[in-house]
Amino acid sequence: MDVEIDGTLKTPSVLFRRGKMSIAGRSILEDSNLFYKPLNDLLENCTHRCDNITRIDLNFEYLNGSSARCLVSMIHILEKVYEQGNEIIINWYFDPEDESMYEMGQLMQSMTDIPFNILENESLR
């Protein structure tokens, strides 16, 4: 399940490797489904045969509404893996000066039973 996508001005960088998933950067796509659907499909296929996702790091500079909806879908897929008894931890990183990304993290946290940490991005201090 190794996937690596370099970020652009409008799309985040993505890294899926055994035991870790990371999405970081800007996600300001008009049609976020084109970007996130293949990732969600990959996760969906993985729920039946993979138990190696343990840490999910989400570190967005900016996330538009369309991207946020796709991310919620991704979290729901991860819940299936979590409900099968797999250990998953989601880390939501935010710039300490960006209240909107902090609030977005709180909203995402409220939508899942997966352990969800909201953490200041130390490198942005």
N, C-alpha and C positions, 0 to 999 in steps of 0.2 A: 504494500500500500504506500510506497514512497512516492510523494508528489512534491515538486518544488516549482514555485511560480514566482518570478521576479515582480516586484511591485512597479507601478507606473504612477503618474500624477493622479489617476482616477481609480486605480485598482490596488488592493493591498498585496503584500507579499504573502505567500502561503508556503508552509512547510509541514508536510505530514510524514512523519517517520515513526518507526516502532516506539511506542511509549510516549510520543509527544506530537502535539499538533500546535501550530502557531500561525496566527493570522495577524498582520500588523500593517499599519499605514493608513492611507485614505481609501475610503470606499464610497465613491460619489458617482455611481453608474446610473444612467437613465433606466436601463433594463438590467437590474442586478441578477435576475434569474439566469441570464446568459453566462454570467461568471460563477454564481454559486450553485446552480443546479448540478453540474458535473461533480462538484465537491460533495454535495448532499447525496447524490447517487452513490458515490464511492463510500460514504459513511453508511448509507442504507444497506449496501451489499455487505459491508463489514460487520453489521450487527449480528449476522447469522454465523459468522465464521472467525471473527477476530475478537480477541479480548486484550489487545495490546495497547489500546489508547488509555493512557492514565493521566496525562497532564495536557490541558488545553490552555494556551496563553493567547489572550486577545488584547491587542494593544493598538487601538485605533486613534489616529490623529483626528479623523472626522468620519462620520458614518451617517449617510442620508437615510431617509425613511424606508426606501426600497431595499437598501442593504440591511437595515435593521430587521425587516420582516424575514429576509433570507436567513439571517443569523438566528432568529427565533426558531425557524424551521430546523436549522442545524442543531440547536440545543435540544429540540424535541427528539431528534434522531439519537443524539447522545444519551438522552434519558432512557431509551430502550436498552442501550448497552449497560447503563448504570443499573437498571431494574433487573438485569440478568445476573447481578451480583458482581459486576466488574467495578473496580475502584477507579473513579474519575474525579478529578479536581479541575475546576475552571478558575483561572486567574484572569481578572479583568484589570488591565493597567490603564491609568489615566494620568494626564498632565495635572499636577496639583493646582494649576491656575485655570483649568478648564472645567467649570462646574457642570456644563452640559454633558460632557463625557462621563463624569462621575455619576450624574443622575441617570444616564443611559445604563451604566453598570448596575445601579440599584434596580432599575426596571427589569433588566435581564435576570438579575438575581431572584427577583420576586416571581419569575415565571418557571422556576425549576426547583427540584428537590436535590439536585446534584450539589455537592459542596462547592461553594462559589465565593471566591475571595475578591474583594475590591481593593486594589493596591495602588499607591502612588508610584508612578514611574520615577524611580530614583535618578535615572540618567537625565531627566528633564528639569531637575532642580537647579 
